[in-house]
Amino acid sequence: MHSSIGEEDRYCLTELEDSYYQFHSESGNLYDLYFKLSYQNDVARLYSGNPNIEVYEIFFEIVHTKKTQVNDVKIVNTLLFAVEEFLHTTPERIVFYITSRDDERNKALFKFYEIWFRKYLRNSNTLMRKLNRVILFNDSVVDYISFFYLDCDFDLNYIDNCLDTVLTEIYPNYRILDMRV
C-alpha cells in the first residue's frame, strides 16, 4: 500500500477481476470502479515517444442505491486511493477521466472533483499529481479531462507537453486549454 490514507478513512475495495472493483458505503450504496486501457493507448505511445507508457480511463458508478448520501468523504478517499494504488502497480502509467455533460453542471462538477483531489493531497503523503485540460470546439466546451500520474514516473514538463501533443492528435481542429481550477 502506497497511500497514507488509512482503512478508517476509506471503504474496503473488493477486486472482482483484474482492474475492476466494488465497494459499499456506510449508507449501503454499492459502487463499481474500474480501469480500462484507453483505445488511444497506441496514439499516446507513438506521440509521446514513450513505448512503455500505459494510459487508462477510470469509470465509476453507483450500481445500487439504498440511501442518498451527501458529501461522504470516504467515497472520495476510496476512489483516489484506488487510482493511486493502480498507478503504483506499473511504472509510467497514466489514469484519466472525462467529465462530459450536456448541461451547465459540467464545469461545476469538474471543479468539485478538483476540490476532492486537493483535500486528498492535504490528507495524504501521495506522489500522485493531476493535470487538467479543457477541450473546446467552436468555443464550446466538449470535454473536461483530468490526468493522474505519479511524480516519481514523469517530469511535469514532459507530461504536460506529452498530454498536449497526444490530445492535439486525438482532437484535431479543437482547442486544448490547460485548466487550473
Buried (B, 14 or more C-beta within 10 A) or exposed (E): EBBEBEEEBBBEBEEEEEBBBBBBBEEEBBBBBBBEEBEBBEBBBBBBEBEEBBBBBBEBEEEEEEEEBEEBEBBBBBBBBBBBBBBBEEEBBBBBBBBEBEEEEBBEEBBBBBEBBEBBBEBBEBBBBBBBBBBBEEEEBBBBBBBBBBEEBBEEEEBBEBBBBBBBEBBEEBBBEEBEB
